[in-house]
Amino acid sequence: MPLRPFLAAALAALLAACGGGGDGTAPTTPPAQAQAAFASSSAEIANPERGFYTWAADDLLQWTQADADAQSARGYRLVFAIVRLDAYRDAALPAGLLDQLEARFAIARRAGLKLVLRFVYNYPASETEYRQAQDAALERVQAHLAQLKPLLAAQADLIAFLQAGFAGAWGEWHTSSNMLVSAANRTRLRDALLAALPPGQFLQLRYPGHLMAWSAAVPAWQDGSPASRLGLHNDCFLASETDVGTYSDDAATRRAQRAYVAGLAQVAPFGGETCNPADEPGAQPRSSCADILAEGRQFALSYLNDDYYRTLFHARWQSDGCLAELRRRMGYRFEWVALQHDAELGAGASGRVVLTVRNSGWARAWHARAPELWLLPRGGGTRLELPLPGIDTRDWRPDAEQRLEASFVLPPGTPAGSYDVLLALPDASPRLRADPRYSVRPANAEDSARGQGWDGSLGAFRTGTTLSVRP
């Protein structure tokens, strides 16, 4: 090769490696980056749609604002809401009842709470009375669901989970006085419930056998099938070998059911309560810390009743030293690990964010929510709330760490100056996003020396980094 072309080729390669070209353009300099690393925290953190729940009342219509405010002050973010429809087994729901239900959702909204909701036609006072419990005919249930559909749509942002209810004693889909859980009728009831629920909402059933009859294989995450919207609530979790009738008496069938539920819990929510094992002869409850920590993880436990059955379960978890870990691990638990973003931009320009996040909880977040970059002008002024498109917390799997990249755009006309950078996870609902009680607080330690910590007045985490906006 002649020397001149060889030198020209070598020079072009060198310029390209340095960011310039052979056409005389100057080498480009990568934009300056701001970076931060974050430490995790072992604190118990109250976050929406997860954790221990308490009861609103024996009937949601008896719930008062004082009750709700006290529950919120005690750190609850979930309330179990039984709606009694006993008086309407043979009648349409009156407008006054629907108005009262609207008022109860307003109570929850003012208190910063969300509901685990179940409609029932009876609530037997003892285990010996349940066989005489009465429910409604299928046509009546379908008509009631049609009446409730607008309410469920209007209040969807406050419904953490809907349990199927309606059929049988306590709405638990057994001992139905109107054959609501025959194979044909329970499918019709399932379809009516799913039709009444807004898209994206999950329905929880009581028995794995019903779920497996509808879908022999565990559905895939968000595959669009009815089965992918159905989870399980186990109201005798850990109580006996069969969880007092939740699973089959047959050992092989029971193993298959438990495996199915464990798989389903990765694509739809699992929660419930413990119960009195005396309801099953010879029951051997699994009440140790080893039991709850293993099965909490296995079944991706999102929530649990804090009021029942405490003596055997909660008290032992407390005495054996795992109750605090249980409180931390139920549901999702997000931790910021590291952040990188452009340190300087002009108004109207786009920037990049690289965010590493860990979910150290047992479950997914079940409702859509996306992180945002918030910029607070250091000299005072309007906060900028910048979405990070393409990121959804529902994809943050439990016991996993992810590195995420996203772009953002500074609005044209953004005033020049220095801005503190915060990360926020507000509720997706326009009615809730400004309420910090509905924002997710990450499980990160406060570090005042680095300017890192939770801002409870805003519902966002101060990262300790800044972004300069050029004039």
N, C-alpha and C positions, 0 to 999 in steps of 0.2 A: 504494500500500500504506500503511495507517495506520502511524504511527511506532512504537507500542508492539510490535506483532508483528514489525516489521522489526528492532528492537533485540533482541528475544528470539531471533530466528533467528540474528542475527549473533553474539550471545553464545554460543549453542549450538555454532555452527561453531568459534568460538575455543577453547572448552573442549575440543571433540573433537580439535582440532589439537594441543592441549597435553597430551592424555592424560586429560582429565577429561570428564565428561558434563554434560548439562543437568539432571541429577537431583540435583545437589548433591554428588556424589561427588568426592573429592579427585583431582587429577591423579596418574597413576601415574608412577613413576620407573623407567626401565630399569635392570635389575640391573647392577652394576659388572662390568666385563670385564677379565680378565687377558689379555695379549697377548705374543707373542714371535715374532721372526723368526730364521731360522737360516741360517748360511752353509754352502755345500757344501764337500766335501773331495775332493782328488784322490788320496787314499790308496788302495792296493790293500786290499780288505777281503774276508776269507774268509767267505762266507755259504752256507747250506745249498742244495743242489740246483742248483748252478751252478758254472761256472768250469772250470779244468783238472782233469782226474782223473788218478790214478795207478792201477796195477794192484794188486789184492789179492795175487795170485800166479798161477801158471799154472793153478791149480785152487783155487777158493775153500776147499776142504777143507784146503789146505796153509797157509792164512793163520793167523798167530798173533796173540795180543794184543800182543806186542812189536812186530810189524810194523805193526799198526793204530795203536798209540800213537805210533810214530815218524812215520807218515804224517800223523796229525793234528797233531803238533807242527811239521811242515814246512808247515802251512797248508792242507792238502787238506781238503775237505769232501765230495768225491765219490771213490769207489773203484770201479773196474771189476771186476766179479766174474763170472768164468767158472766155471760149474759143469759138471764133466765127468761125463757119463753113459755113457761108452764101454762100461762093463762091463754095462750093463743094456739093450742094444739088443734083447735077446730075453728079458727078464725084468722082473718087477715091481721097483719100487724097495724095497729092504729098509727096515725101520723104523730100523735103525742109521744109514743114510744120512740119513734125515729128521732124526734126532736130531743128527747132526753138522752139518747145515745150520742147525738151531736154534741150536747153539752158536756158529756163525759170525756169525749175526745178533746174538747177545749180545755178541760181540767188537766189532762195529760200534757197538752201543749204548753200550758202555763207553767207546769212543774218540771218540764224537761225530761219527760218519761216517754217510753214506747210500750206497746202492749203485746202480750201473748194472748190471743183472743180465742175464745171458744163459746159457741152458742149451744145451749142445752134446753131440753124440755122437762128436765127433772134433775134433782140432786139429792139422792137418798141420804138420810142422816146416818145410816149404819150399813155395815156389810150384809146384814140379814134382810134389809129392806129392798135391795137393788133388784131382786127378781120380779118385784111387782111394779117397777118403774115404768111409766108410760111415756111414749114419744108420739110423733105425729105421722100421719100417712105420707107416703112419698110425694104425692101431688101437693100436699100442704107445704112440705119442706121446700119443694121446688118453687112454689109461689112465694114463700118467705124469702128465699134467696134472691128471687127477682126483685123483691122490694128492698132488700139490703144492698144490692149491687151498687146503686148510686152512692150510698154511704161509704161502702168499702173503697170505692174509687176516690171519693173526696178526701178520705182520711188515710189513704194508702201510706203516706209518709210516716204515720204513727203506728202502723201495724208491723211489728217485728216479725211475727209468725202467726199464721192462722192454723189452729188445730181443727180437724174436720168436724168434731162435735155432732150435734143434732140427733144422731142415732144411738139408741140404747141408753142404759143407765149411765149417768154422768156424761153422756155424749161420747162414750168410749167404744162404740161400735160392737157391743155385745148385748144380749138379752133384749133385743128390740121387740116392742109389743106390736109393731107393724111390719115385721119382716124386712126392715130397711137394710139389713146386712146379708140378705140372700145374695147369691152370686150376681143375679141380674140387677137387683135393686141397688146394691152398693156401687155398681158401675155407673148407674144413672145418677146416683147421689154424688159420686166423685166428679162426674162431668158437670153437674150443676154447680158444684163448689168451685171448680176451676173456671167455669164461665163467669162466675160472680166475682172472682178475684182479678185485680188488674194484672196485666202482663208483667212478668218479672217477680211476682210474689209467689212464695212457696206455700204449699199445703202440707200439713203433717198428719199422718194416719197413725192409728194405735197398734196395728198388728202387721208383722212382716209377712204373714201368709197372704194377706190381701194384696200387699204390694207385689209379691212374687207371682201371684195369679195374673196380674195385669202385665207384668214384664218379667219374664223368666231370667233375663240377663240384666245386670246392673246397667242403667243408662249411662251414656257419656256426659261429661260436663257440658251443660247448655246445648244439648243436641236438638232442642226444639220439640222433643216428644213430651206427651203428658207425664210420662214416668219421671222425666228429669226435673219436674216441678214438685215431686212428692217425696217428703222425708218421713221420718218416724219420730213420734214422741213416746218414750218408754216410761210409763208411770209407775213401774215397779223396778226401776233400774237397780241392779245389784242385790235384789231381795232374796232370790233363790236360784236353783239351777235353771228353772224355766222363767225366771223373773215373774213369778206368780201368774203364769198363764200367758205371758207375752210370747214366749217361744213354745214350741211343741214339746209334749211329753216324750216323744220318740227321739232317742239320742242322735241318730243320724240326721233326721229332719232338722233337729235343733241346731246342729253344727252348720248345716247348710244355711239356715235362716240367719244365724249370727254372722256368718261370713258375708252374706248378702247385705245385711244392715251395715256392717263395717265398710263395705265397698260403697254402698249408697251414701254413707255419711261424708264421703269425699265430694259428692255432687249435689247434695241437698241436706238441709240442717237436721241435726239430731239433738234432742234435749228431753227434759221430762222431770221426774222426781223419783226419790226412793219411796219405799212403802213398807208396811208392817209385814214381815215374813210369816207371821202367824197365820196369815190367810191361806198358806199352803202347808199341809201336813208334812213334817220332817224337813222343812226348809233349812238350808244352810246359807245364810246371807254372806255376801262378800263385802265385809265392812272395813277391812284393813286399809291402811294407806297404800300398800302395794296394789290392792285391788282397784281402788279408785284412780290411782295414777296410771295404771296399765290400761284399764278399760276407758278411762277418759281420753287417752291418746288413741286407742284402737277405734273408738266410735266417734272421734272428733267432736267431743261434747261441747256444745255451744252455750247451754244454759241449764240450770237446775233449780228446783224449788228450795228456797232457804227456810221454809216453815214446816216441812214434813219430809221424812220421818226422822226427826233430829236425834232422838235418844240413842238409837243404835248406830247411826251413820255420822252425822255432823259432829256429835260429841266425841266420838272416837277419833275422827280426823283431827279434831282440835287437840285432844290429849296426846295423840301419837305424832303430832307436829307437821302434818302436811296440808292443813286447811289453807294456810297462806299460799302455798304453791298451787293448790286447786283454784283458788280465787284468781291467781295470775294466769293460769293456763287455759281456763275455759274460754272458748271462742277464739277470736283472733287476738294477737298481741304484736303490734307493729313497733319496730325499732328502726330509727335512722342509723345507718352505719357510716356512710360517707356522702359528701356532696361536692360537686364541682360545677362551676358556672362561669360565664364570661365576667370578668371584673370591670369591664368598661364597654359601653355601647352608646350609640347615638339614638336620639328619639326616632321612632319608626323602624329601627333595625330589629333584626331577629337574632336571638341568642340560643345557646345550647345549655342544657342541664344534664349532668350525669349523676344519678341518684342510686345509691345502694341501700336496700332495705331488707330487713329480716322479719319474718313472721315467726315468733317463738311461741305462739299459741297452738292449740290443738285443732283449730278449724279455720276455714276461710271466713272472710267477711261475706255475708250473703246478699247484701244490697249494694248496688252500684255507688261508687264513691271514687273521686279522683283527686290526687294531690294538686296543690296550687302553689305557685311562687308568689309570695306577697312582698311588696317593696314599700317600706316606710321611710318617707323623706326625713332626714335627720334634722332639718331645720323646721319641721312641721309642715303639714299640708295633707293632701288627699292620699290615702293608701291606694296602691295599685294591686289588683288581684289578677294574676296572670295564670290562665289555665295551662296545663301541660298535657296536650292532646295525646291520645293513644295509650294512656295508662289507666288501669282500672284495678282497684284494690282487691276485687274478687279473684283476680288472677294470682294474688300473692299466697302461695300455698303454705300450709303449716310446716314448721320445722325446716324452712328453706330460706335462702338468701338470694336476692336477685339484683342484678345491675341493670338499671333502666336509663334510657336516653330519651330526651324529648326536646322539642324546640319551643320557644316562646317569642312573642313580639312585643316590643315596647310601643305603646300607642304613639302615633304622631303627636307632637306638641308636648310630650312629657317634659316637665321642667328639668333643666340641668341641675346637677347636684349629686350628693352622696345619699344612698338609700341603704338602710338595713334590710337584710334578706331574711324572710321567715318562710317556713314550710307549713302549709295548712291542709287539713283533711276535713273540710266542712261537709255537712249533709248535702246530698244532691237536691233535696227539695228546696225550691225558692222560698218557701215559708219557714224553713228551719236553718238555712245556711248562715244567717247572721246571728244565730243563738249559739254561743260557745259551748253550751251544755250538750249540744248535738254534734259537736266537732270531736274527732278522734284525737286523743292525746297520746303521743308516742311514748313508749317505755324507755325514755332516755333520761340520764342524770343531768341535774342542773350543774352548770360550770360558769360561775359568774366571772371568773378571770378571763374566760374565752368568749363571754357574751352569749352563752348558750343557756336556754331554759324555756319553760312553758310560760306563755303569757295568757293567763286565764281570762283576762278581760277581752282578749281578741279571739281566743280559741286557736292559737297558732304557736309554733315552736320557733324561737329565735335561734338562728344558726350561728351567729357570730361573724358572718361574712357580710361584705358590703358590695354594692354595685354602683359605679359612677356613671352618670348619664352626661354625655358630652353636650356642650351648647350646640 
